[in-house]
Structure formats: C-alpha cells, structure tokens
C-alpha cells in the first residue's frame, strides 16, 4: 500500500473526530484512490464534510479547535472558499471541503466503510463518485487516477450513473471537455481488456 503511516493515522484521526460529532462525511482524493484504483503515494487527506449552507462556521470552529490551520485567517478563507485548510499535530495536511450541494450530499450518502486493517475502517466515497470528482477536477494526475479506477473496477462501475451525473457538474464550470476525455478513457481501458 502506498499510504505512508502518517497519512493513515491522520485519516483515522479525522474519521474518529467526525464520527464523535455525528457528522456526515467521506474521504475523497488519494485516500479513496487507494481503495478503488491503483494505490499511489499521497501526502494529504481530502474530506467532504456535509455542513449545509449557513451553518458552516460551527463546523469550521470545531475543526479549528481540533486541528491547527495551514493558512492565515483560515476561518475567513474557509467561509469564502468552502474549503478549510488544516493539518494534524503530526504535520499531515487536511483539506475539508464544506459540502452543501445535492451531489456532495449524495456522495456522502453513498459512501461506505473501507477496511484498511482489521482495526481501522475509513469512510470513502464510491468508486463512481470518485471518478466524477476526478474528471471534474481534470488535472493530469486526476486522469491517471480515473484510468486506474476504470481498470481496477472494470465491469463493476455504474457507468450510466457517471454519465448522468458528470455533465450536470460540468455545466457549473461550462466545460464539457472532461466528458469526452472520460469516454475515450473508458473505451481505451475496455480495449485493453478485450479478448
């Protein structure tokens, strides 16, 4: 596994912190890629935390009481950007996306526990939602992650769901190009495994 021990410990710390408060959340990003794609080195922990609209500050304050901020005036930054940048006492970076939109809520509702070890379980988004997140972000390493998820989960992904949900999100940034790139990757991966 490519998760460094500090990142595993940080994710477990976040899991425990959020569960103790009854918060709805899930891991996305590199942690979820370990579960659904090809394990790769990751140095930070990405979390979607369902805060809704208008109650973010209570979540932000609780998080900042538990984890040191990574940027000056992190509270204001989090309110304005809907992302709280913090870190664990051990120095692992934490990115808390403050979720409020229907897709974020649905992602958290579809999340499930991943047994990392016998004694550690982490709540990650589904493989389908991870593909959508990665295709929406559309950075080079995101496409590598998408390809690894398509290959590892071939035949098990709900592609109809991905094809239905991704275009709705892409409308937000008025950029349909990731959908075409995703279709090319789906075809390429299918071709690799065809008889």
ABEGO torsion letter per residue (X at the ends): XABBAAAAAAAAAAAAAAAAAGBBBBBBEAAAAAAABBBBBBABBBBBBBAEBGAAAAAAAAAAAABBBABBGAAAAAAAAGBBBBBBAAGBBBBBBBBABAAAAAAAAABBBBBABAABBBBBBBAAAAAAAAAAAGBAAAAAAAAAAAAAABGABBAAAAAAAAAAAAAAAGBAAAAAAAAAAAAAAAAAABX
